Amino acid sequence: MSDVDLRKLRYFVAVAEHLHFGRAAEELYIAQPVLSRQIRALEEELGARLFARDRRGTELTAAGEQLLADARPLLANAEALRRRVIRAATGVDTFTVGFMPGLIVTPAVRALTDRHPGLTVELVRTGWFDQAEVVHDGRVDVSVMREPFDAHGLTVLALHTEPRVVVFSAEHRFAGKELVDVADLSTDHLLQDPDLVPEWRALATESRVADRATPPVFHSVEEKLEHVAAGHGIIFLPLSVMTFYTRPDIAYALVPDIAPNQVSVAWSAERPHPLAAEFAALAAQ
């Protein structure tokens, strides 16, 4: 069997994530027939069928599921390798820090540059969907993250916790309150995965939990807050995120009987930057 072509793997992952050849081809900026030929070629190289296609749609086979699990870290490592080589070729001493909205990394960055005067520190704003991914693919050397995240392949140091608040429209019945019990929110429409707020899920009516069987996908805090402001439902956020995005058409209240949000710093366990652990120690001070 010939070596696996990384380009074909990227094509495969795109199809596996969309489960639709047309949408995957659009994302990859190639023609659908070309994509189909590349997937067939990959199947022939591997000697396994990766997708099952019928009138109902496209699904991964057992072999496809296994390849997807292995392909993602392989592609991330390949991208990280490319970035490290480019950085070495430029000769610029850089260190890149990822951070989630509401988290302040300035004190640790300043402390690190004080210790290493020739160091250039770059900052990358991350989100819920890519806060760990940016470490794996080499876009950042460390990432200051919020749980939950997949810690596989990462070295993680817990920094601190912070309370979470419920966010609702300015017209909500609890607008103006400073504290709200989670039980009082059990009839509200939740605009996020209930697994992220198990205390709410345990008390919510069955109909409300069923509403969240397929939770909406929001790609940013801004999108979530637009829906909240429109009165579509409620969300739970860490306090620092909400204070960062203060706006007049939404309100929030502390919810003392739900678990606080854990903030941690993480870096690659397999290929750590020489300054990663030092930065983490400074961030923990």
C-alpha positions in Angstrom: 0.0 0.0 0.0 1.3 3.4 -0.9 1.8 6.2 1.6 -1.3 8.1 2.6 -1.7 11.4 0.7 -2.4 14.3 3.2 -4.3 16.2 0.6 -6.7 13.2 0.2 -7.0 13.1 3.9 -8.1 16.7 4.0 -10.6 16.0 1.4 -11.9 13.0 3.4 -12.2 15.0 6.6 -14.2 17.7 4.8 -16.7 15.1 3.5 -16.8 13.3 6.8 -17.6 16.5 8.7 -20.3 17.7 6.2 -21.6 14.2 5.2 -22.3 15.9 1.9 -20.0 15.8 -1.1 -21.4 19.0 -2.6 -20.9 21.2 0.6 -17.5 19.7 1.1 -16.5 20.5 -2.4 -17.6 24.1 -1.9 -15.5 24.4 1.3 -12.5 23.0 -0.5 -13.0 25.1 -3.6 -12.9 22.1 -6.0 -15.5 20.5 -8.3 -17.6 17.8 -6.8 -16.6 15.2 -9.4 -12.9 15.8 -8.6 -13.7 15.3 -4.9 -15.5 12.1 -5.6 -12.6 10.8 -7.6 -10.1 11.6 -4.9 -12.2 9.9 -2.2 -12.5 6.8 -4.4 -8.7 6.9 -4.9 -8.2 7.1 -1.2 -10.5 4.1 -0.6 -8.6 2.1 -3.2 -5.3 3.0 -1.6 -6.6 2.0 1.9 -8.5 -1.0 0.6 -11.6 0.0 2.6 -14.9 1.7 1.9 -15.1 4.9 3.8 -18.6 6.2 3.0 -22.0 4.6 2.5 -24.2 6.6 0.1 -27.8 6.0 -0.7 -31.0 8.1 -1.3 -31.1 9.1 2.4 -27.6 10.7 2.3 -24.0 9.9 3.1 -22.8 8.1 6.2 -19.4 7.0 7.5 -18.6 3.3 7.5 -16.8 1.7 10.5 -13.6 2.2 8.5 -14.5 5.8 7.9 -15.1 6.4 11.5 -11.7 5.0 12.4 -10.0 7.1 9.7 -11.7 10.3 10.9 -10.5 9.7 14.4 -6.9 9.2 13.2 -6.9 11.8 10.4 -7.7 14.8 12.5 -4.6 14.6 14.8 -2.4 13.6 11.8 -3.4 16.7 9.9 -3.0 18.9 12.9 0.5 17.6 13.5 1.3 18.1 9.8 0.1 21.7 10.0 2.0 22.3 13.3 5.2 21.0 11.6 4.8 23.4 8.7 4.3 26.3 11.1 7.4 25.4 13.2 9.5 25.1 10.1 8.4 28.5 8.8 9.1 30.0 12.2 12.6 28.5 12.3 13.3 29.7 8.8 12.4 33.3 9.6 14.7 33.3 12.6 12.2 35.4 14.7 11.9 34.4 18.3 8.1 34.3 18.8 5.6 32.9 21.3 1.9 32.8 20.6 -0.8 32.8 23.2 -4.5 31.9 22.5 -7.2 33.2 24.8 -10.9 32.9 25.2 -13.2 36.0 25.4 -13.2 37.6 28.8 -9.9 36.2 29.9 -7.0 38.6 30.4 -3.5 37.3 29.7 -1.6 40.6 29.8 0.1 40.2 33.2 1.6 36.8 32.2 2.6 38.1 28.8 4.4 41.1 30.3 6.1 38.9 32.9 7.3 36.6 30.1 8.7 39.4 27.9 10.4 41.0 31.0 12.3 37.7 31.4 13.0 37.3 27.7 13.6 40.8 26.2 14.1 39.6 22.6 10.9 37.6 22.6 7.9 38.6 20.4 4.6 37.5 21.9 1.6 37.2 19.5 -2.0 36.9 20.7 -4.8 34.9 19.1 -8.5 35.2 20.2 -10.1 31.7 20.3 -13.6 30.4 20.7 -15.4 27.3 22.2 -14.8 25.3 19.0 -11.1 25.9 18.4 -9.6 26.7 21.7 -7.9 23.3 21.8 -7.5 22.9 18.1 -5.2 25.9 17.8 -2.7 24.1 20.0 -2.8 20.9 18.0 -2.3 22.6 14.7 0.4 24.9 15.9 -1.4 28.2 15.6 -0.6 28.9 19.3 2.0 27.7 21.7 -0.3 27.9 24.7 -4.0 28.4 25.0 -5.8 29.9 28.0 -9.1 28.0 27.9 -12.5 27.4 29.5 -13.9 24.0 30.2 -15.2 21.9 28.7 -12.5 20.9 26.2 -10.9 17.7 25.1 -7.6 17.4 27.0 -6.2 14.6 24.8 -2.7 15.3 23.8 -2.5 18.4 26.0 -0.7 19.3 29.2 -3.1 21.2 31.3 -2.7 23.5 34.3 -5.8 24.7 36.2 -5.6 28.5 36.8 -8.8 29.5 38.6 -12.6 29.3 38.6 -15.2 32.0 38.1 -18.9 32.1 38.8 -21.4 31.7 36.0 -24.4 33.9 35.3 -27.7 33.4 33.4 -28.2 35.9 30.6 -31.6 37.0 29.4 -33.3 39.8 27.5 -33.8 43.2 29.3 -37.6 42.3 29.1 -37.2 39.0 31.0 -39.2 38.6 34.2 -35.9 38.4 36.2 -34.3 41.4 34.7 -32.9 43.6 37.5 -32.3 40.7 39.9 -28.8 40.1 41.2 -29.2 36.4 42.1 -31.4 33.7 40.5 -31.8 30.1 41.5 -31.4 27.6 38.7 -34.8 26.0 39.7 -36.5 29.3 38.8 -35.2 29.0 35.2 -36.4 25.4 34.6 -39.2 26.6 32.3 -37.1 28.9 30.2 -35.9 28.0 26.7 -32.2 27.2 26.8 -30.1 28.3 23.8 -27.2 26.0 24.4 -26.5 22.3 25.0 -28.1 21.3 28.3 -25.2 19.0 29.0 -23.2 22.2 29.6 -25.5 23.0 32.5 -26.4 19.7 34.1 -28.0 21.5 37.1 -30.5 23.1 34.7 -31.1 19.9 32.9 -31.9 18.0 36.1 -34.7 20.5 36.9 -36.0 21.4 33.5 -39.3 20.1 32.2 -39.0 17.2 29.8 -40.4 19.4 27.0 -37.6 21.9 27.5 -34.9 19.3 27.5 -36.4 17.8 24.3 -36.2 21.2 22.7 -32.5 21.0 23.1 -32.1 17.5 21.5 -30.4 19.3 18.6 -29.1 22.5 20.2 -28.4 25.5 17.9 -24.9 26.0 16.7 -23.5 29.5 17.5 -20.0 30.3 16.4 -19.5 33.3 18.7 -20.7 34.9 21.9 -22.0 37.8 19.8 -24.4 35.4 18.0 -25.6 34.0 21.3 -26.3 37.4 22.7 -28.2 38.5 19.6 -30.6 35.6 20.1 -30.9 36.4 23.8 -31.6 40.1 23.2 -34.4 39.1 20.8 -36.1 37.1 23.6 -35.5 33.7 22.1 -34.2 32.2 25.3 -31.5 32.2 28.0 -27.9 31.2 28.1 -25.3 30.6 30.9 -22.0 32.3 30.6 -18.9 32.9 32.8 -19.2 36.2 34.6 -16.1 37.7 32.9 -17.6 37.0 29.5 -20.8 38.8 30.3 -19.1 41.8 31.8 -16.9 42.0 28.7 -20.0 42.1 26.4 -22.2 44.4 28.4 -25.1 45.9 26.3 -28.4 47.6 27.2 -30.8 45.1 25.7 -29.7 42.2 27.9 -29.4 41.5 31.6 -27.8 38.9 33.7 -27.8 37.5 37.2 -25.5 35.3 39.2 -26.7 31.7 39.6 -24.9 30.5 42.8 -26.2 26.9 42.7 -24.5 25.9 39.4 -20.9 24.9 39.1 -18.3 27.6 38.4 -16.4 27.7 35.1 -12.8 26.3 35.2 -10.1 28.3 33.5 -6.9 26.5 32.5 -3.8 27.0 30.4 -2.9 24.1 28.0 0.0 23.3 25.6 1.0 20.4 23.5 2.2 17.4 25.4 4.0 16.0 22.4 5.8 19.0 21.1 5.8 21.7 23.9 7.3 25.1 23.2 10.3 25.6 25.5 8.6 28.6 27.2 5.1 26.9 27.5 5.6 25.7 31.1 7.2 29.0 32.1 4.2 31.0 30.8 1.8 28.7 32.5 3.5 29.2 35.8 3.4 32.9 35.4 -0.3 32.8 34.5 -1.0 30.8 37.6 0.6 33.4 39.9 
